[in-house]
Amino acid sequence: MCLAGNASPSAIRSTSYCLPCEAQVGLLSRLPLGALITPLGGLNAGEGPPPLCKDSERVDGCGSCGASMCPPMSWQDCGQRFYCPFCGKLNEVAWKHYQPTKGVNGVRVDADHRPELSLGSYEVIGSQQEPAALLLAVDVSASAQRGGHLEFMSQQIQAVLSSLSREVPVGLMSYDSRIHLYDLSPELSRPHMLVIADTEELQLPVREGLLVPLRDCMESILSILQVLPHITGDHEGCGGAPVELPIQAALAVLQGLKSPGKLLIFHSADLMETGDTNSSSGLFGSNKPKSVFQPSEQSVSLAKECVSQGCGVHLFVLSQQDVGGAWPGHIPHLTGGALHSYAHLQGELDRDRFSRDLRRTVETDFAFRAELRIFVSKDLRVSGCYGMFIPGPNPAHVTMATLDRRTTLAVELAHTRALDEARGAAIQTVLSYSLQTGETRTRVHTLTLRCSRRLQDAFRNFQAQTLLSFYCKKMYCSVLERPLQELREELQTDTTEALASYRKHCSTSCVSAGQLVLPRFLRALPVFLNSLRKSEVLLPGLRSSIHQRLQLRCCVLAMDPRSTVEHFYPPLLPLLLSDGGGLSPGEPLRCTAASLQPMGLYLLHPPLILLLWVGRQVPACTLAQLFSAGCFSSLPSGEIKLPVLDTPLSVYVRSLIDDLSERTLHSQKLLVVKQGDACEEELQRLLVEDKSPNGGASYADYLYHLHFNSVRLLQ
């Protein structure tokens, strides 16, 4: 399907691998033209990392539009000039990079030795800048002291620092209603605390010693962490400080030293509302979703400062309150970070999750100060870009504070004029960023696509999984401005009209009125889009809190295509044969309650949670091997940690859960759901082929509705 010299689908994939030449033909399909971009996408099996080349040694790209050199650039005049497919201009080749061409296709003689001339992905090594710092901010307010979290938290921070590279610059601060900075200069006999009481106009008293390589300040940080649990917070009755305060202080530190960084905030006090917030759940059913989903102006302003500095914020909320309208997750997610919340950190399960989340956050490689430019063929334009970032005036130019290998954006394309069927189309992404070490890199991905004047060719090359991810990102961004009901109706209308158009223009055989006709690669699209329509973001459930809705939207917006598909159609794995005879290595089952047998064990694993369903008739010996439980009635339900047992079933299930958890950047809760138990409502929300507890239609009903309306459109 893809031509030679293309980037891997793990980096860039198109909604259709054959674009319609005419805009009117594209509109007939009713399906969007676009691409999913994962600039640092993980490698598929058998793929190596993008080859590296030095900036001074690579052949320069287009001097008119700024696109990087790539295989779609066509050579002319024996290699003296090349044609840029992104702007249509001819460029002269610098004399130091000139090489002649050979053959009728005009390929340069050195093409096989230069990644930029022959490969769809490559990376350019740039200059050296300041390395990225790790900043830790710990809440030491009076309410944090009462919570009893500080001692455990300090121990975990000490443990994770011991495994970190000694070259990483590290800074430490604590805060209540004031900011406490620590001078970690190795010349000092002990670290000095610097207290900033005036937080309205935050000015740093010193800059030296606030960020020090870990090898030079490890002992100082450990000594501070040991003392932190015993520091007296601000006066009783003061609830602490908003989480924006340590972010402002961290920005001041990083700006003074011109460094990007990763900020980890450990907030134990009750959350304080800032800006314009509204915690009324009734707003979810109103025509004003903007007042719920959109962050306050203060949050956006602070997030923009973080993006400019290259500071990713990771917030660990340790209080037991329901976050509600004071949701603090906008800034972390808008900066490429994350929000981790723990309701009862005293429990063993919460502590285990905290430890895993902290370690993964510190050890995960991030790109800092990322700037993404998107180039498309001169007869196309980028009409929209959707994802977890702050939109700018130009959708083809996106800036991000940090991103990881899973961060994915959706790009929407539109025709400016007819495409050339012989020449095809091209999409290029150029990501400029810096590593943890401070080395700057530029990663280039290029995808070439066929073009056709026939609508049937476009339909046959649409991809259901890519379309789901595209629609998800577009709709979840649109909730800031448009009513939820309008978005759900738009999804249904697009799908209905796409089915009618395919039936009318592309069906090659005579079919009866009652027969459903779908393109080969779009057969899963109705079930995918039905799941999206009745998701908690677009169709609020009765028990969905604002915190859950906001958190879910932000997490899903940043997901890569694979995780997005697993979120909207979770894999349902059988762990036990229906006759109780042993482990099942079978394929995932259909995501419906009809797949669950009373004698079976099943693991449902969307990216954000793990559910282990236990049937009533599972043999007692099986329960003993996995849970160390004597019978079904004595089996605990809800969040648990599986006991470590030396049985084949226990080893198999725990190994499977560990493998699934490694795919995510955050730890997953494991919920045991017993057949007939009250916890089954959580499972029912995820069985997407069935009718949803919040009123969403089943897949069978939705498919019938689509088919009925699409046939009616043709009458």
Buried (B, 14 or more C-beta within 10 A) or exposed (E): EBBEBBBBBBBBBBBBBBBBBBBEBBEBBBBBBBBBBBBBBBEEEEEEEBEEBEEEEBBBBBEEBEBBBBBBBBBEEEBBEBBBBBBEBBBEBEEEBEBEBEEEEBBBEBBEEBBBBBBBBBBBBBEEBBBBBBBBBBBBBBBBBEBEBBEBBBBBBBEBBEEBEEEBBBBBBBBBBBBBBBBBBEEEEEBBEBEBEEBEEEEBEEEEBBBBBBEBBBEBBBEBBEEBBEBEBBEEEBBBBBBBBBBBBBBBBBBBBEBBBBBBBBBBBBBBBBBEBBBEBEBBEEEEBEEBBBBBEBBBEBBBBBBEBBBBBBBBBBBBEBBBBBBBBBBBBBBBBBBBBBEEBEEEBBBEBBBBBBBBBBEBEBBBBBEBBBBBBBBBBBBBBBBBBBEEEEBBEBBBBBBBBBBBBBBBBBBEEBBBBEBBBBBBBBBBBBBBEBBBBBBBBBBBBBBBEBBBBBBBBBBBBBBBBBBBBBBBBBBBEBBBEEBBEBBBEBBBBBBBBBBBBBEEEEEEEEEBBBBEBBEBBBBBBBBBBBBBBBBBBEEBBBBBBBBBBBBBBBBBBBBBBBBBBBBBBBBBBEEBEEBBEEEBBBBBBEBBBEBBBBBBBBBBBBBBBBBEEBBEEBBBBBBBBEEBEEBEBBBBEBEEBEBEBBEBBBEBBEEBBEBBBBBBBBBBBBBEBEBBEBBBBBBBBBBBBBEBBBBBEBBEBBBEBBBEEEE
